[in-house]
Amino acid sequence: MKPNIHPEYNKTTFNCACGTTWKAESTIGGEKTVEICSNCHPFFTGAGQNLVDSAGRIEKFKKRYNRA
C-alpha cells in the first residue's frame, strides 16, 4: 500500500437528537450531532409499522374472493 494516503481516525462522540450518545472512531473527530439513530429510528424500534390501507384494498380482495 502507498504510504501517507490514508486518513487519520480520531475518537468521535456522536450525539443523537433523542439523547443517545456513543463513541466511535471516525475521520471527523470531536463531537458530531445526528438527527436520528438506531435507538429512535422506526425501522429498528418497530414503532409505526402498521398496515395502512387507505384505499380499502384488503376489503376489496376479501369481497372479490369471498374470504372471511
Rosetta silent file (secondary structure, phi, psi, omega in degrees, C-alpha in Angstrom):
SEQUENCE: MKPNIHPEYNKTTFNCACGTTWKAESTIGGEKTVEICSNCHPFFTGAGQNLVDSAGRIEKFKKRYNRA
SCORE:     score description
SCORE:     0.000 S_00000001
   1 L     0.000  152.273  179.316    0.000    0.000    0.000 S_00000001
   2 L   -75.031  137.909  178.299    1.067    3.547   -0.603 S_00000001
   3 L   -77.618  152.925  172.779    2.238    5.406    2.500 S_00000001
   4 L    63.176   27.771  175.795    0.576    8.625    3.747 S_00000001
   5 L  -112.268  -11.324 -177.480   -2.653    8.336    1.723 S_00000001
   6 L   -90.185  139.582  179.845   -4.976    7.009    4.429 S_00000001
   7 L   -72.050  157.944  178.275   -6.901    9.446    6.654 S_00000001
   8 L   -85.287  138.865  176.837   -6.334    9.538   10.387 S_00000001
   9 L   -96.718  129.948 -179.597   -9.041    8.103   12.625 S_00000001
  10 E  -119.844  156.853  176.299   -9.920   10.147   15.688 S_00000001
  11 E   -71.266  128.225 -177.404  -12.202    9.443   18.632 S_00000001
  12 E  -125.751  137.335  175.516  -15.599   10.949   17.860 S_00000001
  13 E  -104.870  122.269  179.235  -18.591   11.379   20.135 S_00000001
  14 E  -101.820  130.591  178.882  -21.940   11.139   18.352 S_00000001
  15 E  -118.687  123.419  178.969  -24.989   12.790   19.969 S_00000001
  16 E   -91.284  159.448  177.499  -28.466   11.958   18.685 S_00000001
  17 L   -65.674  -24.481  179.805  -31.463   14.271   18.937 S_00000001
  18 L   -80.216   -8.291  177.599  -33.195   11.640   21.122 S_00000001
  19 L   107.845   -5.884  179.726  -30.429   11.939   23.721 S_00000001
  20 L   -75.170  139.014  178.665  -28.409    8.828   22.913 S_00000001
  21 E  -129.637  137.132  174.752  -24.638    9.242   22.930 S_00000001
  22 E  -146.375  157.450 -178.617  -21.998    6.843   21.669 S_00000001
  23 E  -112.703  141.616  178.568  -18.311    6.943   20.900 S_00000001
  24 E  -152.401  170.520  174.946  -16.634    5.645   17.772 S_00000001
  25 E   -98.307  133.510 -176.618  -13.575    6.219   15.695 S_00000001
  26 E  -150.600  163.359  176.175  -14.081    8.422   12.665 S_00000001
  27 L   -77.696  -11.452 -179.344  -12.174   10.730   10.370 S_00000001
  28 L   -72.067  -53.797 -178.192  -14.364   13.590   11.639 S_00000001
  29 L    76.537  158.426  178.292  -13.062   13.702   15.211 S_00000001
  30 E    77.038 -138.640  179.396  -14.521   15.707   18.092 S_00000001
  31 E  -116.820  143.251  179.560  -18.301   15.809   18.565 S_00000001
  32 E  -135.876  134.473  177.848  -20.965   15.288   15.932 S_00000001
  33 E  -103.549  130.783  178.557  -24.737   15.718   16.300 S_00000001
  34 E  -118.083  154.786 -177.007  -27.031   13.449   14.287 S_00000001
  35 L   -82.393  -32.439 -174.094  -30.795   13.725   13.842 S_00000001
  36 L  -146.144  145.478 -179.385  -31.699   10.039   14.061 S_00000001
  37 L  -136.356 -176.852 -178.402  -30.027    6.838   15.290 S_00000001
  38 L   -70.625  -16.054  178.510  -30.819    3.152   15.657 S_00000001
  39 L   -81.635  -23.085 -176.968  -32.426    3.783   19.068 S_00000001
  40 L  -121.373   -3.620  179.693  -35.089    6.141   17.726 S_00000001
  41 L   -76.967  133.776 -177.293  -35.479    5.176   14.054 S_00000001
  42 H   -59.671  -28.167  179.377  -38.811    3.407   13.358 S_00000001
  43 H   -62.909  -40.213 -177.773  -37.126    0.681   11.293 S_00000001
  44 H   -86.365  -30.739 -176.457  -35.142   -0.526   14.310 S_00000001
  45 H   -87.328  -22.468 -179.087  -37.710    0.191   17.032 S_00000001
  46 L    84.941    0.707  179.767  -40.734   -1.251   15.225 S_00000001
  47 L   -75.264  138.787  175.026  -42.833    1.821   16.000 S_00000001
  48 L    78.779   14.273  179.420  -45.239    2.928   13.357 S_00000001
  49 L   -95.663   65.311  178.684  -45.142   -0.266   11.318 S_00000001
  50 L  -102.117  153.452  177.230  -48.881   -0.555   10.884 S_00000001
  51 L   -78.707  115.314 -179.709  -50.632   -1.731    7.775 S_00000001
  52 L   -97.863  117.263 -178.005  -52.038    1.376    6.142 S_00000001
  53 L  -123.297   76.942 -175.975  -54.973    0.530    3.909 S_00000001
  54 L   -78.103  -25.325 -176.862  -56.333    3.847    2.747 S_00000001
  55 L   -94.470   -1.886 -179.663  -57.883    2.552   -0.470 S_00000001
  56 L    72.074   31.051 -175.823  -59.697   -0.410    1.123 S_00000001
  57 H   -67.580  -36.012 -179.165  -57.722   -2.905   -0.932 S_00000001
  58 H   -67.098  -45.065  178.467  -57.843   -5.662    1.655 S_00000001
  59 H   -63.614  -38.632  178.337  -61.639   -5.458    1.964 S_00000001
  60 H   -61.873  -42.111  179.172  -61.910   -5.350   -1.826 S_00000001
  61 H   -64.354  -46.528 -179.846  -59.788   -8.504   -2.105 S_00000001
  62 H   -62.803  -39.915  179.927  -61.825  -10.337    0.545 S_00000001
  63 H   -66.336  -41.819 -178.102  -65.086   -9.306   -1.127 S_00000001
  64 H   -66.214  -41.366 -175.112  -63.897  -10.406   -4.559 S_00000001
  65 H  -105.251   10.512  176.636  -62.659  -13.824   -3.456 S_00000001
  66 L    53.456   49.933  177.697  -65.180  -14.377   -0.613 S_00000001
  67 L  -105.712  135.803 -177.460  -62.582  -14.739    2.111 S_00000001
  68 L   -88.838    0.000    0.000  -63.579  -14.096    5.679 S_00000001
